Amino acid sequence: MRHGNKINHLGRKTGHRKAMLQNMACSLIEHKRITTTIAKAKTLRVFIEPLLTKSKTDSTHSRRVVFSYLQSKDAVTELFREVAPKVANREGGYTRIIRTGYRLGDNAEMCMIELVDFNELYNNNETKKTTRRSRRGGKTADTVATAPVEDVAAVEETPATEEATVVEEAPVAEVVEEAPIAEETTSNEETPDSETDASTSEEEKTEE
């Protein structure tokens, strides 16, 4: 029973446990994301986050303190050159644990522990949100007032021209269609008159 023992020994002796945490911390600094069990990830988070805080001050003393925990020159160099600048503005909470299910075999609960500032998906979403806010805030009252006026003027001008063209073309079409009809009616009206005149002249001749 644990009864107040806050340290999870992970079923290992002290030396074995420290060496395992050193290796896991170096792998996390190098690859920015590793997969392990929940128990090991929680213990690793307690181990590595003070080192990330220490790396914010780039001095010989800080490098020596971090090296005493990691025992790897390459990991210390990567931590102070690449990781520290991205973590500079964050006050704690440098790592994130994402559960990934259970392991086949012993059914241990697995997870993925990663450095928060190196996750590209979340960082892209945050930058998009900030750009949208800055664009909305960057507009002045003048631009907001003038933009709709131009749109309204453009909208008002286009229908006027269309209506004008329709109004000008409509009478022309009507005249062209009606003109032949008027001529036909006149010709049709004239023909019966001429026939009646001819018939009357013939009747007068016969009477004489």
C-alpha positions, 0 to 999 in steps of 0.5 A: 500500500502506498499510504501517502507515498507520492513518488511512483517507483514504477517497479524499479530501483532508484538507479534504474528509475533515474536512468530511465527518466534521463533517457525519456527526457532526452528523447522528448527533447530530441523528438518533441513527442514520445509514446509511453504509459500513463504512469511513466508520462506523469513521472516524466512530466514532474522530472522534465518541466523544472529543467525546461524552466531552468533553460529559460536563463541561458547561463553556464550555471543553468547548463551545468544544472541541466546536464547533471540531470540529463547527462547528455551534451547533445540534449542540453544543446538542443534544449537551450538552442531550440526548445528554450526560445519557444518556451520563453513566454510560457509560464509552466505547463510545457508538456501535454499528455494525450491518451491513446488507448490500451496496449495489447498484451498487458492492457496498460493504458498508453499515452503520448506526451509532447511539448506544447509549443511544437504542436503545429496543428494547435499553433496554426489554429491559434495564429489564424484566430489572432489574424482574424481578430487583428484584421477586424480591429485594424479597420477604421471608421472611415474605411467601414463607412466608405466601403458600403457606399462604393458597393451601393453606387456600383449596385445602383449603376448597373441596373440603371444601364440595364433598364435603359438598354431595355427601354431603348430596344423595346420600342424598336422591336415593336416598330419593326414588328408592327410596320409590316402589319400596317402595310398589309392591312392597308393593301388588304383594305385597298383591294376590295375598294378597287374591286367594288369600283370595277364592278360598279363601272361594269354595271353602269356600262351594262345599263347604258 
